């Protein structure tokens, strides 16, 4: 029994000696450099994420579903979600007045307070508007 305890004590002493490392006087400076490097890397990662989110949000296209009407100032569409009427700005796609459509594009506000929707594509044409 004594021999077994002596073996355990010797193994513990060997492990302690092998796992401990001497402390150095310059380790504080090294740790400070690692902390500064970590802060710089984290700040750069946050800046990249914020930039990607902003660019994605600005390029995000909206969609409007509603009846397209022809008016004195051109075509307009009333969004079914918020009942807001948008003047349509679409030269390259064939929007049909009198049809209920889902249009994809960008919402803009003019300086006079009017709302404009720049339609880039027709996502869905539901046919004639219901009265």
N, C-alpha and C positions, 0 to 999 in steps of 0.2 A: 504494500500500500504506500509506503514511504517512497519507494522507487517510482511509483506511478505519479505521485505528486511532484516529485523532483523533476520528472520528465515534462510534466505540464508547466512547471515554473520555468524550465529552460526554454521550452517552446514559446512561452509568452514573452520572455526576455528577448529572444531572437526576433520575434515579430515586432516588438516595440522598437528594437534597434533598427530593423529594416524599414519600418514605416515612418519613422520620424526623420525629418530633415532639418538641418540647422537653419536658423533664421539668419537672414542677411540684412545688413544695414541698408542696402539699396533696393530692397523689395518694396518699400513704400513708394518710391519714385516709379517703379514698374507698375504697381497697382494703380497709381494716379494716371499714368499714360493709358492703361487699359480702360479706365473709367471714362476718360476724355474721348477715346476712340469709340467706345460704346455709345456715348451721347451723340457724337457726330454721325455715326451710322444710323442711329434711331431717328435723328432729325432729318437726314436725307431720305429715309424711307417714308416718313410722314409727309415730307414735301412732295415726293413722287406720287403718293396715293392721293393727296389733295389735288394735284395737277391733273391726274387721270380722271378723277371724279368731275372736276370743273369742265374739262374738255368733253367728256361724255355727256354731261348735262346740257351743254351748249349745242351740241350736235344732235341732240335727241329730237326726233320728229314727233309731232303731235298728230292726232287724228280727230276728225269731227264727223259725226253722223247727223244728217239732217236733210231737209228739203232745200233744193237749190231753186232760187227764185231769180227772175230777171227784173231788174228795176231801172230807174232812169239813169243811175250812175254805174250801171253794169250789173253783174250777177252778185248775189249774196246768198249766204247760207245761215240758217239759225241752228245752233248747236242744241241737240236734244237734251244734253246733260245739264247745261246751265242757262238755257234759253237766251243766250247772247247771240246777236246777229253780227256776222263777219262779212265784210266785203271780200269778194274772191279775187285773188291775183293769180291767174293761171293762164299762161299763153300756150304752152306746149301740149297740154292734155285736153281732151274733148269732154268737157263737162256739159251735161244736158240740163237746161232749165226745166223745172217741173218734175224732176226725178229725185227720189230719196237716195242719197249716196253716202258712203263713208270715204272721206278724202284724207290723204296723208300729206303732211307738210309742216309749215311753221306758223305759229301765231305771232303777230306783230301788233304793236300799239302805235298809232300815228300821233303826231304832236297835237292834233286837234281833238284827241280823245276817241277817235274812231278805231275800231278793231278791224284788222286785215288778216286774212288767212292766205298764205302763199301755198297753194296746192301743188304738190309735186307728182302725185299719183292718185288714181282712183282705186281704192282697195276693194270696194264692193258697190255694185249698182243694184238697188232693190226694186227698181222700176218706178212707176208713176207714184207721186205723193198721194196719200189718202187725205181727203178733206177734213 
